[in-house]
Amino acid sequence: MRALISVSDKTGITELAKELEKLGIEIISTGGTYKKLKDDGIKAIEISELTGFPECLDGRVKTLHPKVHAGILAMRSNKDHMAQLKDLGVDTIDLVIVNLYPFKATILKDGVTRAEAVENIDIGGPTMLRSAAKNYQDVAVVTDPADYEKVLSELKENGEVSLDTKFYLMQKVFMHTANYDAMICDYIRKERNDHDLPATLTLTYEKVQDMRYGENPHQKAAFYREIGKRKGSLADAVQLNGKELSFNNINDTNGALELLKEFDDPTVVACKHGNPCGVGSVAVAGSVSASEGADSAATEEEAILKAWNKAFEADKVSIYGGICVVNRKVTLELAQAMKPVFLEVLAAPSFDDAALELLKEKKNLRILKIEDISVPQDENALDLKKVNGGIIVQTIDSKLYDEADLKVVTKTAPTKAQLADMRFGMRIVKYAKSNGIVVVKNTQSVGIGPGQVNRVWAAKQCIDHAKELINEDALKGAVLASDAFFPFADTVEAAHEAGITAIIQPGGSIRDQESIDKCDEYGIAMVFTGMRHFRH
């Protein structure tokens, strides 16, 4: 029996090779692997001795040779194959232990050049792996050091690797090479800054963890991460406390994080079941936002505490068992305010030591540290949704609206403070499920109506919740934001009855004039953005 060993990841390879040598298995090796085995006292045949052809082109060509691939691919049960091997003077190779050039590690390095990345694309390795996997009935192929013990155990017990194990190893090979090629494809797409959706879409993700279950206990689930640097994402989070994240925790927290990234000022976002339920934002005194009429505080610490109070006061009921994300350090004062509230997840860029110790008293609170929590998602990122028989793919909704496109369509123009609240409201409604209506006042959400089948229901739900959860006065002088146009003037009517004095919406309905006329009748300022934000 002969084994070919050629590995970049040399974890455990010396120990494995020694055991193979004890079993009388002849070892063939290449380049750096051969040198390591030789230095460790293991007798190995260098690949050029087998092929009769020297390694060349800085090691780019060494295993691409018929004496290697014929020895791997020959079907032992095929008499013609075996006769041809004999005529050609080729011996079989029965065990292939190969892992690939470190392409992933290379592209993750800071400052890596395109030339470095391309040089770390393995050619011979994937070819050997695919050859061995194709002939899995006769060849055991190992690409993962975690499988060394399993293969070695079977060789010791039975003198061979079982067919079932070979089939399992075959599956791992094609998963590994598909992942490898997809990484290369993704790297090239980004290097070319290619914004087009490709003719064929090949994606690769690496498992972070299995989960107890999915959205419901009868569904299996796991969390996979994209390969590459994903600053500010859940895949980059460090968990400091609590049980492992569930499927729903991850889904809901991701939605809260994406909304949080819309804000530069100290902001707190509370979410429940993927929808925002309370949002508060407070500018620091002297900042641009503060000068535009937004609520402000003297310091960052005061501002984030005030933002929490706003988010909590917006909906004290729905926040129970919800998700809270914060874009500033959690201070002891903020932790003290949060502690009485039952939260599933709390995410922030950092925590004061005393704040963290206090919050850790809540054993089930999942505390996540995401250092770059405000870093926006890559504009080239894709948004994917599974449908029966395929997936639908789009670029992410990375814009809010262009200031130059804002159009005041009513006789009454919004004040500077109302314009600030309009922007605040549109940021929130962008992340509420459609049909979505959000009412805000002084950079605080006072009512959120998501996921209704018509727009006036969303508005009425939003208004009713504000009256019930805060008070009647919360709506007086407030701003209403809509994710899409008004098909009828009934939403304006509901807004007026509640005391709302300004509206922002995309516009674009054939009946826009009815809504404009109704606003003029009531003295409501209305602005069109020209940009819809459906979220299904």
N, C-alpha and C positions, 0 to 999 in steps of 0.2 A: 504494500500500500504506500502511496506517495501523497504528500501534502505540499501545496504551494502556498507560501505565506508572504504577503506583501501588504503592510499596514502603515498608515499614517498615525493612527491612534495606537500607541504601543502598550496600552494598559493591559497588563496580565499576559503579554505575548511570550515573554521568557518562560514563565511558569508553564504555560500551555505547551510550548515547544519541548521543554524538558520531559513532560509527561508523554508526549507523542514519541519522542526519541526512545523512551523506556519501552514503549509498545512495539518498537521495531519499525516505526513508520519513517520513511525517508523524507527529508525536508528539503524543498527547493525554495529559494528566496531571492529577493531583489534589493538593490540599492541600499538605503539606510537600514532596512529591516535585516538584510543579510549581515551588514556590519555589526548591528546590535547583537544578533544571535551568535555570531562568531566571537565577539568580545565577551559574551556571557558563557562561553565554553560549549556551545551547541554546534554539532557538526551539521553543516548545511551545504547544499550545492548551489552555487551562484547561477542565476538564470542564464547568463551568457554561456556557461559551461553546458547547459542543457540544449540551448538553441544553436550553439556554434556560431553565434553572431553577437558582437559586442553591443552593450548598451550604448546609445548614441543620442545626439541632439540634446545634451544636458539631461539625459534620462527620459526624454519625451518618448523614445522608442526603446522598449525592452521586452515586454511580454506579448507584443503584437506579432506573433510568429506561429506558423502551423504546428510546430512541435509542442507548443503550449495548448493551443485551442483544439487541435485534433485529439490530444491526450485528454482534454476535458469533455469534448462533445461526442466522442465515440460511444455509441450505445453498446453496452457489453453483451446484450442479448442478440445483437445483429451480427451474424457471422461474417458478412461482407465488410462491415466496419472493422471488425477485429483483424480480418485478413489484410485489409489495407494498412492498418497500423503496423502489422508485422513487416509487410513489404517496404514500408517507409522508414522502418527503424524507430517508431515512436512508441513510447510507453504511456500507459494511462496515468492520469492524475485523479485521485479519488477524493481528495479533501482540498477545498479552496478556502483560504482564510484571508480575506481582503477587506480593508476599508479604505475610503477614498481621500484624495487630497482635501485639505481643510478649506474648502471654498467658503463655507458659512463663516468660520472664524476669521477668514481673510476679509470678507466684505463688511464684517462688523467692527473692524479696526478703524480707529479714527485716522483720517487722512489717507486711506487706501487709494491707490491709483488704479485706473482701468487696466493698465498693463499687469499689475500685481494680481488683480482679480482674475483676469483671463489666464494667466500662467498657472493659477490654482484650479483650473478646470481639468479634472482627471479624464483621461481617454482610455488608457489600458485597463484601469481598475473596473469601471462599469462594464467594459467588454468582457472581462473574465467573469465578473459576477453574473452577467446575463447568460453567458455560455454555460456556466455551472448550473444556474437555476433552470435553464431549459432542459438540461440533462439530469434533473433532480433524482430520477430513479437510481442513478448510478453514482452521483457525486453529491457529497454533503458540502454546502456552501455556507460560510459563516461570515457575516459582516458586522455583527454586534458582539463586543466583548462579554456582554451579559449572557450570551449563549455558549461560551466556552465550556463552562462546567457541565451543562446538559450534554453536549456532544462528547466530551471526554468521559463522562459517566457511562454513556452507552457503549463507547468503544471498549472501555475496560470490562464491562459486564458481558457484552455480546460479541465483541470483535468487529462490530459494524454499527453504523448509525441507522436507526429504524426508518422505514419508508415514511411513516407518519411524521417523524421529526424532519426528514428531508423536505417533505411537502410544506411543512411549517416554515422552514428556513427559506424555501423558494419564495413563499409569500413575502417574507421580510425583505428579501433582495429587491423585488420589484417595487415594494413600498419605498425602499431606500433610494433606488435609482430614480424613481418618479419624483420623489421629494427633491433629490439633487438637481435634476434637470429643471424642475419648476423654479427652484431658487435661482438658477442661472438665467432662466427666461425672465423672471421678475426683475432681476438685477439689470439686465440689458434694457428692459422696457423703461425702467427708471433712469438709467444712464442716458438713454436717448430722449428722455423727457417726453415720452409718447403719451398723449392725452386721449388717443382714440381707443374705443372699445375693440379688442382684438377679434379676429375671425374665429379663433378657437381660444377658449379660456381654460387654462390649467392653473389651479391654485394649490398651495401646500401650506399646511399648518402643523404645528407640533403640539402634542397633548401636554397640557399643564397639570390636569388632574381629572380623575373620574369623580362623578358626583353621586350622591345617594340616590337621586332621582331627578327627573326633569321638571317641567311645569307642574306636573301631577305625579303622585307616588308610583303610578303604574308605567311611567315613561323612563327609559334609560337616558343618561346624559353625561357629557364630558365637556370640559373647557379646553379649547385649543387656542394657541396664540399664533399670530403671524410671525414669520421669521424676519428679523431685522430689529432695528431700534424703534421702539414705539413709545416715545416719551409722553408722559401724561395720560397713558391708557391704563386700564385695569390689568393688562398683561404685565405692566411695569410696577404694579403695586406691591408693597411689602405689608403683610398682615401682622399686626402687633398684638391682636387680642381676638378672642371669640372663636366660635366654631368655624369650620371651613365654609366658604361661600357656596350658596346653593345656585341652581340655574336661575331662579327668579331674582336672587340677590344680584347676580352679575348683570342680568338683563336690565333690571331697574336702575342699578348704580351707573351703568353705562349711559343710560338716558339722562340721568341727573348730571353726569360729568360733561356730556356734550352741551347741555344747556349752560352749565357753569362757565364753560370756555367762551361764551358770548360776552362775558363781563370782564372788565379790567379793574373796576372799583371793588373794594371788599364786599363780597356777596356770599349769601347762603341760599342753597337750593334744597328744598325738601320734595321728595317724589314718593308716589305710591302707585304700584302697578304700572310703572312706565310713564305715568303722567305727572307733571309738576303739580304740587298741591299748595306750596307756599314758597315765595321767592322774595327776598329782601336784599337791597343793595344800598350802600351808603358811601358817598364820596368822602375823601379826606379833605379837610378845610384847605383851601388854596389850590386845589386841583382844578383841571379844566371842567370836570363834571360838576363840581361844586359851584363854579362860576356860572354854569348854565342853568342854575336854579334847582338842581337836585339836592336832596337831603344830604347833610354833611356832618362830620364829626372831627374833633381836633386831631386825633391820632389813629393809626391803623388799628390798634388794639380796641379803641373805643368804637371805631367804625364797624369792625366785624362782630362785636357784641351787639351793637345796635341792629346790624343786618340780621343776626339770629332772632332777635326779638320781633322784627318785622315778619320774617318767614314763619315763625311759630304763631304769632298773633293772627296771621292770615288764615290759618286753618288748624286750630288746636286738635280737631277730631281726626282728620285724615292723616296727620303726621304720625299718629300712633302706629307703631310697627312699620314705619316707613324708612326711607333712605335720606341721609343728610350729607351733603357735600359742601365744602368750605374752601375758598381760595386764599385764605390767609392762615397763619399759625393759630392753633387752638391754644388759647391762654387758659390759665387757671380760672379766671372769671367766666370765660365762655364755657369751660367744662362744667363749672358749678351750675350754670344756667341750663345746660343740656342734660345733666345727669338725671333729673326727675322724669325726663321724657323717655318712653320706651322706643328705642330705635333699633332697627335690624343692622344697619351699616352706617358708619361714620367715616368719611374720607376727607383728608386734609393734607396739605403739603408738609406740615410739621406740627409737633406738639411740644409744649413746655413739659419738662419732666414731671412737675407736680400735677399738671393737667392729665397727663397720660396715666399716672398712678391712680388718680381719682376715678378716671373713666374705666380703668381695668377692674375696678370693684364690681362692675357689671359684667359678669363672666360670659354672658352670651352676646355681648355687643361686639360685632365684628369691626375692628378699628383698622383702617387702611391708611398707610402713608404713601402718598404719591407726590414725590418731590417736584415734578414738573407738571403739576396738575393743570396749569393754565395754558400749556403748550397746545395749540390747535391741531386738529387732525390734518394730515397731509392732504392738500387739495387734490392730489392725484388718486386718493383712496377711492375704492369702489364700495358701493352699498349693495349688498346681496340679499335676496329674499327667495327662499325655497318655495316652489310651487309644484304641484303634482306633475312629474315628468320632466322637470327642468328647474332652472333658476332664472329670475329676472335680475338684471344688473343695471345700475345707474351710477353716475358720479355723485358724490355726496353733496348735500345742500349746504354749501359753504358760504353763501351770501345772505345778507339780511335785506337790504335794498340799497340802491345808490342814492345818495343825498340829492344829486342833481336831478333825479327823476321824480322826487317828491312834488306833488301837485296839490295845492290848496284849491278845492273845488267848490267851496261854500263862500257866502258873503262874509261870514265870521272867520277870521284867521286864528290859528292857535297861538297861544303865548309861548314864550321860551320854555317855561316850566312844563307846559302841555306837550311841546315837542320832545322834551327829554323823557316824559312819561310815555309818549307814543313809541319812541325807540325802545324803551324798557319793555313795554307791553308786547311789541312785535317779537322781541327776543324770546319771550316766554311762549307766546302762542305758536311760534315756529316749532316748538317741541311738544305741544299738546296734540293729541290725536284729533284728526278731522272728523266732523266739523268742529272747529275749536274757536272759542271766544274767551278772551281774558280781559278783565277789568283791573286797572292799576291806579294807584294814587301815591304820589310822592315816593316813587321807586319802591313800592310795595305792591305785591299782588293782593287784591282784595276779593277777587272772585275768579275762578277758573272753571270753564264749562267745556270739557273735552268729549270727543267721540260720539256726538249726537248725529242722528240721521237727517236733521235739518238745522239750519243756522239759528233760527229764532229760538228753538228749544235749547240750543247751547247757550244763547244769550240769557234766556230766562233761568236756566239752571245756575248759571254764573251769578246772576243778580240775586236769586233766592238764597244761594249759599252765602253770599256776602252779608245779606240781611240777617241770616240765621247765625252765622259763625262770628261775625264782627258786630255790626250794628247798622241801622238805617243810614246814619250819617256818613258811613264809609264810602257810599256811592256818590255823595254830593260833590260835584266838581271833578269826578273821576274821568279817566280816559278808557275807552273801549278799543281793543285791538282784535282784528279778525284775520284768520289765516287765508281766507279767500273772499271773493266779492259777495255782496248782498244780492240775492236774486229778487228780493222784495224789500219794501220800505218797513216791514214789520219789525225788523231788528232795531231800526232807528226809533220807532215808536216805543219799544220796550226800554231802550236806553234813556229816552227822555223821561218816561214815567219814573225811572229809578233815580234821576237827578244827574246822569252822566252828561258832561258838557263838551266832550271832544271824542272823535272817532278816527281811527286809522285803519285802512283796509286796502287791498290791492286794486279794487276797481276792475272794470272790464265787463260788467254785466250789460245786457241790452236794455236793462231797466235802471241803469245808474241814476238817470235824471230824477226818477221818483224818490230815491234815497237822498239825493242832493236837495231837492225841493223840500222834503220833510225836515232835513237838518236846518235849512234856511227858515222854515216856519217856526222852529223851536230855538233858533239862535245857537245851534250846535256847530262847532268847527269840525270839518271833515277833510282828511288828507288821503290821497291815493298814492300808493307806492309803486304800482305797476309790476309787483312781484308776488306771486302766490307761494304759499308754503304748506301744501297738503302734506300730511303725515299719516299714512295708512298703516 
